[in-house]
Amino acid sequence: MPRKLTTKEILRDNLSHEPPTGMTQVVVFLHNIRSLHNVGSVFRSSDAFGIKGIYLSGYTPRPPRPEITKTAIGAEEFVEWTDVEDHISTLHSLQAEGYSLIGLEQTDNSTYLPDLDVSPDEKICLIMGNEVTGIDDDVLPLIDTFVAIPQFGQKHSLNVSVATGVVLYALLEKLWHKS
């Protein structure tokens, strides 16, 4: 029977290898996220997948907040994050720095996540919108690629933190052997 690893063994294993190069060029842009728990969960997933950082804009809650820390289990201390005053200017700046703006949104021209093609040298800004209304209308024209997670059930959405984790894992899988 296999032996479960201890927390110390898991940490030692995690720190013994680097994330694929492409993952260290990914940033997550959270705009107008309401839930502190969702923000904390995105911090935790971002830490797990070794991404570069998180941008927090609009009324998205910022650390330090006990609710964020509880869900993030302290990951907000390890993942770089930026407090964004002007989300449109920041997105333009990211594009000028060579980032592809990928919005997770169900549109009439979204690419299904399994069909998304990314390369290890591509800088990616993953834009996540509000839990109910999605990505704001003023952001939509800036997005280079819209991505949707294929779904087959009666409910046509996932929690924003779950969806972020799904996309980050898909990016990891796409970049794992390419770097």
URPERA-V453205 format. One record per residue. N is the residue number from 1. PHI is phi in radians with two decimals (NA if undefined). PSI is psi in whole degrees, -180 to 180 (NA if undefined). Layout:
n->N phi->PHI psi->PSI
n->N phi->PHI psi->PSI
This chain:
n->1 phi->NA psi->134
n->2 phi->-1.13 psi->151
n->3 phi->-1.75 psi->131
n->4 phi->-1.19 psi->140
n->5 phi->-1.30 psi->149
n->6 phi->-1.36 psi->166
n->7 phi->-1.03 psi->-41
n->8 phi->-1.14 psi->-39
n->9 phi->-1.16 psi->-40
n->10 phi->-1.12 psi->-46
n->11 phi->-1.07 psi->-45
n->12 phi->-1.04 psi->-42
n->13 phi->-1.14 psi->-45
n->14 phi->-1.01 psi->-42
n->15 phi->-1.41 psi->-8
n->16 phi->-1.45 psi->-8
n->17 phi->-2.42 psi->158
n->18 phi->-1.71 psi->151
n->19 phi->-1.20 psi->157
n->20 phi->-0.95 psi->146
n->21 phi->-0.86 psi->-44
n->22 phi->-1.03 psi->-34
n->23 phi->-1.20 psi->-29
n->24 phi->-1.36 psi->-2
n->25 phi->-1.92 psi->11
n->26 phi->-1.71 psi->135
n->27 phi->-2.16 psi->151
n->28 phi->-1.90 psi->134
n->29 phi->-2.01 psi->109
n->30 phi->-1.74 psi->116
n->31 phi->-2.08 psi->123
n->32 phi->0.98 psi->44
n->33 phi->-1.47 psi->132
n->34 phi->-1.50 psi->-41
n->35 phi->-1.48 psi->125
n->36 phi->-1.09 psi->-35
n->37 phi->-1.18 psi->-38
n->38 phi->-1.10 psi->-43
n->39 phi->-1.08 psi->-46
n->40 phi->-1.05 psi->-41
n->41 phi->-1.15 psi->-38
n->42 phi->-1.14 psi->-39
n->43 phi->-1.04 psi->-44
n->44 phi->-1.12 psi->-45
n->45 phi->-1.14 psi->-40
n->46 phi->-1.09 psi->-40
n->47 phi->-1.13 psi->-45
n->48 phi->-1.05 psi->-38
n->49 phi->-1.63 psi->1
n->50 phi->1.22 psi->33
n->51 phi->-1.36 psi->165
n->52 phi->-1.19 psi->-43
n->53 phi->3.08 psi->179
n->54 phi->-2.25 psi->139
n->55 phi->-1.87 psi->132
n->56 phi->-2.02 psi->119
n->57 phi->-2.34 psi->169
n->58 phi->1.15 psi->-141
n->59 phi->-1.62 psi->18
n->60 phi->-1.01 psi->129
n->61 phi->-1.12 psi->146
n->62 phi->-2.00 psi->149
n->63 phi->-1.15 psi->159
n->64 phi->-1.51 psi->130
n->65 phi->-2.51 psi->134
n->66 phi->-1.00 psi->-35
n->67 phi->-1.20 psi->-36
n->68 phi->-1.19 psi->-49
n->69 phi->-1.05 psi->-41
n->70 phi->-1.05 psi->-46
n->71 phi->-1.36 psi->-37
n->72 phi->-1.33 psi->-12
n->73 phi->0.76 psi->40
n->74 phi->1.58 psi->2
n->75 phi->-1.09 psi->-23
n->76 phi->-1.15 psi->-14
n->77 phi->-1.43 psi->-17
n->78 phi->-1.94 psi->-22
n->79 phi->-1.71 psi->125
n->80 phi->-1.10 psi->139
n->81 phi->-2.44 psi->152
n->82 phi->-2.17 psi->132
n->83 phi->-1.50 psi->116
n->84 phi->-1.72 psi->124
n->85 phi->-1.47 psi->-47
n->86 phi->-2.11 psi->100
n->87 phi->-1.14 psi->-35
n->88 phi->-1.18 psi->-47
n->89 phi->-1.06 psi->-41
n->90 phi->-1.12 psi->-41
n->91 phi->-1.15 psi->-40
n->92 phi->-1.06 psi->-42
n->93 phi->-1.11 psi->-41
n->94 phi->-1.10 psi->-41
n->95 phi->-1.09 psi->-41
n->96 phi->-1.12 psi->-28
n->97 phi->-1.44 psi->1
n->98 phi->1.69 psi->10
n->99 phi->-1.36 psi->138
n->100 phi->-1.50 psi->127
n->101 phi->-1.57 psi->112
n->102 phi->-1.95 psi->117
n->103 phi->-1.78 psi->129
n->104 phi->-1.48 psi->101
n->105 phi->-2.75 psi->145
n->106 phi->-1.54 psi->106
n->107 phi->-2.18 psi->176
n->108 phi->-1.33 psi->-3
n->109 phi->-2.34 psi->28
n->110 phi->-1.24 psi->144
n->111 phi->-1.58 psi->133
n->112 phi->-1.18 psi->139
n->113 phi->-0.86 psi->-43
n->114 phi->-1.09 psi->-22
n->115 phi->-1.59 psi->-5
n->116 phi->-1.19 psi->131
n->117 phi->-1.90 psi->125
n->118 phi->-2.29 psi->155
n->119 phi->-2.10 psi->156
n->120 phi->-1.07 psi->-25
n->121 phi->-1.60 psi->2
n->122 phi->-1.45 psi->129
n->123 phi->-1.51 psi->128
n->124 phi->-2.13 psi->132
n->125 phi->-1.96 psi->109
n->126 phi->-1.54 psi->115
n->127 phi->-1.71 psi->125
n->128 phi->-2.05 psi->132
n->129 phi->-1.81 psi->-173
n->130 phi->-0.95 psi->146
n->131 phi->-1.03 psi->-29
n->132 phi->-1.85 psi->-47
n->133 phi->-1.71 psi->-7
n->134 phi->1.36 psi->-154
n->135 phi->-1.30 psi->133
n->136 phi->-1.06 psi->148
n->137 phi->-1.03 psi->-32
n->138 phi->-1.28 psi->-15
n->139 phi->-1.60 psi->-30
n->140 phi->-0.88 psi->-45
n->141 phi->-1.13 psi->-19
n->142 phi->-1.46 psi->-18
n->143 phi->-1.31 psi->133
n->144 phi->-1.39 psi->-41
n->145 phi->-2.46 psi->133
n->146 phi->-1.74 psi->136
n->147 phi->-2.17 psi->142
n->148 phi->-2.24 psi->144
n->149 phi->-1.50 psi->123
n->150 phi->-1.05 psi->135
n->151 phi->-2.36 psi->148
n->152 phi->-2.23 psi->1
n->153 phi->-1.68 psi->-173
n->154 phi->-1.31 psi->-31
n->155 phi->-1.52 psi->134
n->156 phi->-1.86 psi->30
n->157 phi->-2.68 psi->162
n->158 phi->-2.13 psi->156
n->159 phi->-0.99 psi->141
n->160 phi->-1.04 psi->-36
n->161 phi->-1.28 psi->-37
n->162 phi->-1.14 psi->-46
n->163 phi->-1.05 psi->-40
n->164 phi->-1.07 psi->-45
n->165 phi->-1.06 psi->-40
n->166 phi->-1.09 psi->-47
n->167 phi->-1.16 psi->-42
n->168 phi->-1.09 psi->-40
n->169 phi->-1.14 psi->-42
n->170 phi->-1.07 psi->-41
n->171 phi->-1.12 psi->-42
n->172 phi->-1.03 psi->-46
n->173 phi->-1.08 psi->-40
n->174 phi->-1.21 psi->-30
n->175 phi->-1.73 psi->-11
n->176 phi->-0.93 psi->-49
n->177 phi->-1.76 psi->1
n->178 phi->-1.59 psi->-20
n->179 phi->-1.64 psi->NA
